[in-house]
Amino acid sequence: MEFVAWSKIFKKRVQTLDDIIQGCLQGKRSNQEELYKQFFGYAMGICMRYVQQREEAIEILNDGFLKVFTNIQKFDTTRPFKTWLSKIIANTAIDYLRQKKRLVIGEDVAHIPEVQSSNDELALQKLSYAELLTLVQSLPPAYNAVFNLYVMEGFQHHEIAGLLGISEGTSKSNLFKAKKILKEKIAINTNYYQPGISTANDIVFEKK
């Protein structure tokens, strides 16, 4: 009897992501819960780039997954699911910031000092991802939104312009200013360096 029981366990088919998505297409609650569990951490990482409070991030995440389940039939199964999910979560975060009247496009900072490029590169090499996240969260909302959408989520400037209701030129300008602010903060805060911590990917500052 024990052998038969174990045989049944091993013969049980493990669900793939495609299986889970198919279940979601059929409106199966168990598959929706499984999809939520599998991508909770990934989606939360996106949400936390737009807001600092975990409670707000959870609200964005739950609203985002509701949109995922409502629009799952629009997902192109020939493309990566993470890419589709990230764009929905990012859009939901932008909607949340708009509702809270935090996203004011066109705002500016009073002064952005010039920073020597050699100092920038040295600081970037010493910055961990967690520290980069903290700095990105501190950006003015308009700059934060463009930086995240372009660098992290992979949106193009024309897509950002349409999403935020701005021109491509404004999107490019806000991205440039966001990077400049980040470089300045990194360069003047040497305390961000901690030996032994993995560093952030320099490409986020090199992508144009």
C-alpha positions as CSV (number, residue, x, y, z in Angstrom):
1,M,0.0,0.0,0.0
2,E,2.8,2.4,0.9
3,F,4.5,1.7,-2.5
4,V,1.3,2.4,-4.4
5,A,0.8,5.7,-2.5
6,W,4.3,6.9,-3.3
7,S,3.9,5.8,-6.9
8,K,0.8,8.0,-7.2
9,I,2.7,11.0,-5.8
10,F,5.6,10.6,-8.3
11,K,3.2,10.1,-11.2
12,K,1.4,13.3,-10.4
13,R,2.1,15.8,-13.2
14,V,3.8,19.0,-12.2
15,Q,2.1,22.0,-13.5
16,T,4.1,24.2,-15.9
17,L,3.6,27.9,-16.3
18,D,1.6,27.2,-19.5
19,D,-0.7,24.9,-17.5
20,I,-1.3,27.6,-14.9
21,I,-2.0,30.2,-17.5
22,Q,-4.4,27.9,-19.3
23,G,-6.2,27.4,-16.0
24,C,-6.4,31.1,-15.5
25,L,-7.9,31.4,-18.9
26,Q,-10.6,29.0,-17.7
27,G,-11.1,31.1,-14.6
28,K,-9.8,28.4,-12.2
29,R,-9.2,30.0,-8.8
30,S,-6.5,27.5,-7.8
31,N,-4.4,28.5,-10.9
32,Q,-4.9,32.1,-10.2
33,E,-3.6,31.6,-6.7
34,E,-0.6,29.7,-8.0
35,L,0.2,32.4,-10.5
36,Y,0.0,35.0,-7.8
37,K,2.3,33.0,-5.5
38,Q,4.9,32.3,-8.2
39,F,5.2,36.0,-9.3
40,F,4.5,37.7,-6.0
41,G,8.2,38.5,-5.3
42,Y,8.9,39.6,-8.8
43,A,5.8,41.9,-9.0
44,M,6.5,43.3,-5.5
45,G,10.0,44.3,-6.7
46,I,8.4,46.4,-9.4
47,C,5.9,48.0,-7.1
48,M,8.6,49.0,-4.5
49,R,10.4,51.0,-7.2
50,Y,7.5,53.3,-7.4
51,V,6.4,53.6,-3.8
52,Q,8.3,53.3,-0.5
53,Q,5.6,51.9,1.8
54,R,5.0,48.1,1.6
55,E,1.3,48.6,2.2
56,E,1.0,50.8,-0.9
57,A,3.1,48.3,-2.9
58,I,0.7,45.5,-1.9
59,E,-2.3,47.6,-3.0
60,I,-0.7,48.2,-6.4
61,L,0.3,44.6,-6.7
62,N,-3.2,43.3,-5.9
63,D,-4.8,45.8,-8.3
64,G,-2.3,44.7,-10.9
65,F,-3.0,41.0,-10.6
66,L,-6.7,41.7,-10.8
67,K,-6.0,43.3,-14.2
68,V,-3.8,40.3,-15.1
69,F,-6.7,37.9,-14.4
70,T,-9.2,40.1,-16.1
71,N,-7.1,40.5,-19.3
72,I,-5.3,37.1,-19.3
73,Q,-7.0,36.3,-22.7
74,K,-4.9,39.1,-24.2
75,F,-1.6,37.5,-23.2
76,D,0.4,36.3,-26.2
77,T,1.6,32.9,-25.2
78,T,4.5,33.1,-27.6
79,R,6.0,35.9,-25.6
80,P,7.6,35.9,-22.1
81,F,4.9,36.2,-19.4
82,K,7.2,38.3,-17.1
83,T,7.4,41.0,-19.8
84,W,3.6,41.2,-20.1
85,L,3.2,41.1,-16.3
86,S,5.8,43.8,-15.6
87,K,4.1,46.2,-18.0
88,I,0.7,45.7,-16.3
89,I,2.2,46.2,-12.9
90,A,4.1,49.3,-14.0
91,N,0.9,50.8,-15.6
92,T,-1.0,50.0,-12.4
93,A,1.7,51.8,-10.3
94,I,1.4,54.9,-12.6
95,D,-2.4,54.9,-12.2
96,Y,-2.0,54.7,-8.4
97,L,0.4,57.6,-8.3
98,R,-2.0,59.6,-10.5
99,Q,-4.9,58.8,-8.2
100,K,-2.8,60.0,-5.2
101,K,-1.9,63.2,-7.2
102,R,1.8,62.4,-6.8
103,L,2.7,62.3,-10.4
104,V,3.2,65.8,-11.6
105,I,5.0,65.8,-15.0
106,G,7.2,68.7,-15.7
107,E,8.3,69.3,-12.1
108,D,12.0,70.1,-11.8
109,V,14.7,70.3,-9.1
110,A,16.2,73.7,-8.3
111,H,19.8,72.8,-8.9
112,I,21.7,69.8,-10.2
113,P,25.4,70.2,-9.8
114,E,27.8,68.9,-12.4
115,V,29.5,65.7,-11.3
116,Q,32.8,64.5,-12.6
117,S,32.4,61.3,-14.7
118,S,35.4,59.6,-13.0
119,N,33.6,60.0,-9.6
120,D,30.4,58.7,-11.1
121,E,32.0,55.5,-12.4
122,L,33.8,54.8,-9.1
123,A,30.5,55.3,-7.1
124,L,28.5,53.1,-9.5
125,Q,31.0,50.3,-9.1
126,K,30.5,50.4,-5.3
127,L,26.7,50.6,-5.2
128,S,24.6,47.6,-4.3
129,Y,21.2,47.0,-5.9
130,A,19.4,47.6,-2.6
131,E,21.2,50.9,-2.2
132,L,20.3,51.8,-5.8
133,L,16.6,51.0,-5.1
134,T,16.7,53.4,-2.1
135,L,18.0,56.2,-4.3
136,V,15.6,55.5,-7.1
137,Q,12.7,55.7,-4.6
138,S,14.0,59.1,-3.5
139,L,13.7,60.7,-7.0
140,P,10.9,63.2,-7.7
141,P,7.9,61.2,-8.9
142,A,8.1,62.4,-12.5
143,Y,11.7,61.4,-12.8
144,N,11.2,58.2,-10.8
145,A,8.4,57.1,-13.2
146,V,10.4,57.7,-16.4
147,F,13.6,56.1,-15.0
148,N,11.7,53.0,-13.9
149,L,9.6,52.7,-17.1
150,Y,12.6,53.1,-19.4
151,V,15.5,51.5,-17.5
152,M,13.8,48.8,-15.4
153,E,10.6,47.9,-17.4
154,G,12.0,48.4,-20.9
155,F,9.5,50.9,-22.2
156,Q,10.6,53.1,-25.2
157,H,10.3,56.8,-25.0
158,H,7.3,57.0,-27.3
159,E,5.5,54.4,-25.1
160,I,6.3,56.4,-22.0
161,A,5.1,59.6,-23.7
162,G,1.8,57.9,-24.5
163,L,1.4,56.5,-21.0
164,L,2.2,59.6,-19.1
165,G,0.7,62.1,-21.5
166,I,4.0,63.9,-22.3
167,S,6.2,64.4,-25.3
168,E,9.1,62.1,-26.1
169,G,11.4,65.0,-25.5
170,T,10.1,65.4,-22.0
171,S,10.5,61.7,-21.4
172,K,14.2,61.9,-22.5
173,S,14.8,65.0,-20.5
174,N,13.3,63.5,-17.3
175,L,15.4,60.4,-17.8
176,F,18.6,62.5,-18.2
177,K,17.8,64.5,-15.1
178,A,17.0,61.4,-13.1
179,K,20.3,59.8,-13.9
180,K,22.1,63.1,-13.1
181,I,20.4,63.3,-9.7
182,L,21.3,59.7,-9.0
183,K,24.9,60.1,-10.0
184,E,25.2,63.2,-7.8
185,K,23.7,61.5,-4.8
186,I,25.9,58.4,-5.3
187,A,29.1,60.5,-5.7
188,I,28.6,62.5,-2.5
189,N,27.4,59.6,-0.3
190,T,30.5,57.4,0.1
191,N,28.7,55.6,2.9
192,Y,26.7,53.7,0.3
193,Y,29.8,51.5,-0.2
194,Q,29.9,48.3,1.8
195,P,32.6,45.7,1.0
196,G,31.3,42.3,0.0
197,I,27.9,43.4,-1.3
198,S,27.1,42.7,-4.9
199,T,27.1,45.8,-7.1
200,A,24.3,47.3,-9.2
201,N,24.4,46.8,-13.0
202,D,26.1,49.8,-14.5
203,I,24.0,49.5,-17.7
204,V,21.1,51.4,-16.0
205,F,23.2,54.5,-16.3
206,E,24.7,53.8,-19.7
207,K,21.4,53.0,-21.6
208,K,20.4,56.0,-23.7
